[in-house]
Amino acid sequence: HAHSLVESFGNDYDAFHAYAQTHHDCVFLVDTYDTLKSGVPSAIKVANEMGDKINFAGVRLDSGDMAYLSKRVREVLDNAGYPNTKIYASNDLDETTIASLKMQHAKIDVWGVGTKVITAFDQPALGAVYKMVSVEDGNGKMVDRIKISGNAEKVSTPGKKQVWRITDAKDGKSEGDYVTLADEDPRKEKSIYMFHPNYTYINKTVENFDAKPLLKPIFENGELVYDRPNLKQVVHYAEKELASLWPEYKRELNPQKYPVDLSQKCWDNKRDIIEKVRQYVQDIKY
C-alpha cells in the first residue's frame, strides 16, 4: 500500500488494521509519520490482534537512514516475536545505494527497485549509430565498406560478421566475445587467438572452449523467422549468462572490461581495407 492509505486514516494503526481486513499477506509501509515510534509499533499491534488471520510478511521503509532504521526495526521485530517478518526497502534504490547499504550491514531482506529499472536513468540517450559494413554492387556481389576516424574506437569493422560467445568447456565461465567474418566458425578450431581490436598486445590463446553464435536472423524477406522466447525463458537465459561472468566483470567499483575481440581474419580484412582507403585518399587530385 501507499502513504496515501495511512494519510487517509490519519494514523498508522487504523490504516494497517483496515488493510489487514482485506489482505492476508501484509507488508506495512511504516514511515508515513515516525518509523520507530508509530509505524513499526502499530504494525506489531495489528499483527498481534489479527493473529493467524494474516501473514505478517514484512514492513517497508521508504525514507530516512535505512541502514540505521533497518537495524533498529530488526531488533524491535525480533523482540516482539517476529524474527521471520522481513524488512523491505524502497526509495529510488539502485546498485550503488544497495551496495553501500550492504557494506553498512543494513538488515534489509527485500530490495524494491522501480524507478532506476524502468527508466534509462544513467543514460537517457544511447550513443549508437548505424554504420554500413558492406554494400551490394551491380553484379550482386557484397563489397566491404569502412568508416575511418581519428578515434580508433570509432573506426568501423567492415564485412558481414558473426559474434561468438566463447566459454570454458569445463566450468562454463566466459572468455569473452569473439567477432569473426560470417564465413568463419571457431567451433571447427582446436584453439583460437583472441586479441583487443585497438590494443593488440592484449591477447590470449584459448583452448578447450565452447563457442555460441549470438547473431540470429529475426526477419527474412519481410517475414518473422525468429522464435520469440517467453518471459520465463528470457529470465533463465539472463541468469545463465550473468552466471558465466567472472566476479571481476560484475563488481560495482572499477569493474574489469569484458573483452570483445576480433578474429585474425576479421582484423586482417579491416587492416587491408584501411590501407586501401588511405591509398585512395593519397591519390586524390583536384
C-alpha positions in Angstrom: 0.0 0.0 0.0 1.0 3.7 -0.3 1.4 6.5 2.1 -1.9 7.9 0.9 -3.7 5.0 2.7 -2.2 5.9 6.0 -2.8 9.6 5.4 -6.5 9.0 4.6 -6.9 7.4 8.1 -4.8 9.9 9.8 -2.8 7.3 11.8 -0.8 4.1 11.2 -2.8 1.8 13.4 -6.2 2.4 11.8 -4.8 2.2 8.3 -2.9 -1.0 9.0 -5.9 -2.6 10.7 -8.2 -1.7 7.7 -5.6 -3.0 5.3 -5.3 -6.3 7.2 -9.1 -6.8 6.9 -8.8 -7.3 3.2 -5.2 -8.6 2.7 -3.8 -11.9 4.1 -0.2 -11.3 3.3 0.6 -7.9 4.8 3.6 -5.7 4.2 3.0 -2.5 6.1 4.5 0.8 5.0 5.8 2.2 8.3 7.5 5.5 7.6 4.5 7.9 7.0 4.8 9.6 10.4 7.5 8.0 12.5 9.0 4.6 11.7 10.2 3.7 15.2 7.6 5.4 17.4 4.5 4.8 15.4 4.9 2.8 12.2 6.5 -0.4 13.5 4.7 -0.5 16.9 1.4 -0.1 15.0 2.2 -2.9 12.6 3.1 -5.2 15.5 -0.1 -4.3 17.4 -2.2 -5.2 14.4 -0.3 -8.4 13.8 -0.8 -9.4 17.5 -4.5 -8.6 17.3 -5.1 -10.4 13.9 -3.0 -13.4 14.8 -3.4 -16.3 12.3 -5.9 -14.3 10.2 -3.0 -12.6 8.5 0.6 -13.3 7.5 2.7 -10.5 8.9 5.0 -10.7 5.9 7.0 -7.6 6.4 7.4 -3.9 6.9 8.6 -1.4 4.3 11.0 1.5 4.7 10.7 4.2 2.1 12.7 7.1 3.6 15.2 8.0 6.3 18.6 6.5 7.2 17.8 2.9 6.0 21.0 1.4 7.4 20.2 2.7 10.9 16.5 2.2 10.7 16.7 -1.3 9.4 18.9 -2.4 12.3 16.6 -0.8 14.8 13.5 -2.3 13.2 15.0 -5.7 13.0 15.7 -5.5 16.7 12.2 -4.4 17.5 10.6 -7.1 15.4 12.8 -9.9 16.8 12.0 -8.8 20.4 8.3 -8.8 19.6 8.4 -12.4 18.4 8.5 -11.8 14.7 12.0 -12.9 13.5 10.6 -14.1 10.2 9.0 -10.8 9.3 11.0 -9.3 6.5 12.2 -5.7 6.1 11.6 -4.2 2.7 13.3 -1.1 1.4 12.4 1.2 -1.5 13.1 4.9 -2.4 14.9 5.2 -5.8 17.3 2.4 -5.0 20.0 1.4 -7.4 23.0 -0.9 -7.4 25.2 1.8 -5.9 22.9 2.5 -3.0 22.2 -1.2 -2.4 25.9 -2.0 -2.3 26.5 0.9 0.2 23.7 -0.3 2.4 25.1 -3.9 2.4 28.5 -2.6 3.3 26.9 -0.9 6.3 25.3 -4.3 7.2 21.8 -3.0 6.8 19.2 -5.5 7.9 17.2 -5.4 4.7 15.8 -8.5 3.2 14.0 -7.3 0.1 15.0 -4.5 -2.2 12.3 -2.7 -4.0 13.9 -1.3 -7.2 11.5 0.6 -9.5 12.4 4.0 -10.9 16.0 3.0 -11.8 14.9 -0.2 -13.5 12.0 1.1 -15.7 13.8 4.2 -16.9 17.2 4.9 -18.6 18.2 6.9 -15.6 22.0 6.8 -16.0 22.0 7.2 -19.8 18.8 8.8 -21.2 20.2 8.6 -24.8 22.0 5.7 -26.4 25.2 6.8 -28.2 24.9 4.3 -31.0 24.5 4.9 -34.8 24.1 2.8 -37.9 27.3 2.1 -39.8 27.3 0.4 -43.2 29.8 -2.5 -43.4 29.1 -3.9 -46.9 27.1 -3.0 -50.0 25.9 -5.0 -52.9 27.4 -4.0 -56.3 25.7 -4.1 -59.7 26.7 -7.8 -60.1 25.1 -9.0 -56.8 28.4 -9.2 -55.0 28.8 -7.8 -51.5 31.6 -5.3 -51.2 33.0 -4.4 -47.8 32.8 -0.8 -46.6 34.5 1.1 -43.8 34.2 4.4 -41.8 37.6 5.9 -41.0 38.0 8.1 -37.9 40.7 9.8 -35.9 39.4 7.9 -32.9 40.4 4.3 -33.1 37.2 3.1 -31.3 35.0 4.8 -34.0 36.6 3.1 -37.0 34.0 0.6 -38.1 34.8 -3.1 -38.8 33.9 -3.9 -42.4 32.3 -7.1 -43.7 29.4 -9.3 -42.7 30.2 -10.8 -39.3 29.1 -13.2 -36.6 29.7 -12.7 -32.9 30.5 -15.7 -30.8 30.4 -16.1 -27.0 33.5 -18.1 -26.0 33.2 -20.0 -22.7 35.5 -22.5 -21.0 34.3 -26.0 -21.8 34.9 -27.2 -18.2 33.4 -24.5 -16.0 31.3 -22.5 -18.4 33.0 -19.2 -17.5 33.2 -16.7 -20.3 36.4 -16.0 -22.1 34.9 -13.1 -24.0 33.1 -12.4 -27.2 34.8 -13.1 -30.5 33.9 -11.2 -33.6 34.6 -13.1 -36.9 33.7 -12.8 -40.5 30.5 -14.6 -41.4 32.3 -17.5 -43.1 34.4 -18.3 -40.0 33.3 -21.0 -37.5 35.5 -21.2 -34.4 33.7 -24.4 -33.4 35.9 -26.1 -36.0 39.1 -25.0 -34.4 41.0 -26.6 -31.6 42.3 -23.2 -30.4 41.6 -19.5 -31.2 43.7 -16.4 -30.8 41.8 -13.6 -29.3 43.1 -10.0 -29.1 41.8 -6.5 -28.4 40.9 -4.7 -31.7 42.7 -1.5 -30.7 45.4 -2.7 -28.3 46.5 -5.8 -30.0 49.1 -6.5 -27.3 46.2 -7.6 -25.0 45.7 -11.1 -26.3 45.3 -14.7 -25.4 45.1 -18.2 -26.9 42.0 -20.1 -25.8 41.8 -23.9 -25.9 39.1 -26.4 -24.8 36.3 -23.9 -25.3 32.7 -23.8 -26.4 31.5 -21.2 -29.0 27.9 -20.0 -29.2 26.8 -17.7 -32.1 24.9 -14.6 -30.9 23.6 -13.1 -34.1 20.4 -14.7 -35.3 18.1 -13.7 -38.1 14.8 -12.0 -37.0 13.2 -11.2 -40.3 14.0 -12.6 -43.7 12.3 -11.2 -46.8 9.9 -9.3 -44.6 8.8 -12.4 -42.7 9.4 -13.1 -39.0 11.6 -16.2 -38.7 12.6 -15.9 -35.1 11.0 -18.0 -32.3 10.5 -15.4 -29.6 11.2 -16.7 -26.1 8.6 -16.3 -23.3 9.4 -14.3 -20.2 10.5 -17.4 -18.2 13.0 -18.3 -20.9 14.3 -14.7 -21.1 14.9 -14.7 -17.3 16.6 -18.1 -17.4 18.9 -17.0 -20.2 19.8 -13.8 -18.5 20.6 -15.6 -15.2 22.7 -18.2 -17.1 24.7 -15.5 -19.0 25.3 -13.5 -15.8 26.5 -16.6 -14.0 29.1 -17.2 -16.7 30.8 -13.9 -16.0 33.7 -13.7 -13.6 33.2 -11.5 -10.5 35.8 -9.1 -11.8 33.3 -8.0 -14.6 30.4 -7.6 -12.2 31.9 -5.7 -9.3 30.4 -2.3 -8.6 33.8 -0.4 -8.2 36.2 -0.3 -11.1 35.0 -3.4 -12.9 37.2 -5.2 -15.4 36.2 -4.5 -19.0 34.6 -7.5 -20.7 36.6 -8.5 -23.8 35.1 -8.2 -27.2 37.9 -9.4 -29.6 38.4 -9.8 -33.3 39.5 -12.9 -35.2 42.8 -12.7 -37.1 40.9 -12.9 -40.4 38.5 -10.2 -39.4 41.3 -7.9 -38.2 43.4 -8.6 -41.4 40.4 -7.7 -43.6 39.9 -4.4 -41.6 43.6 -3.5 -41.9 43.7 -4.2 -45.6 40.6 -2.0 -46.3 42.1 0.8 -44.2 45.2 0.7 -46.3 43.1 0.8 -49.5 41.2 3.8 -48.2 44.5 5.6 -47.3 45.9 4.9 -50.7 42.7 6.2 -52.3 42.9 9.4 -50.3 46.6 9.9 -51.1 45.8 9.5 -54.8 43.1 12.1 -54.9 44.0 15.1 -57.1 41.8 18.1 -57.7 
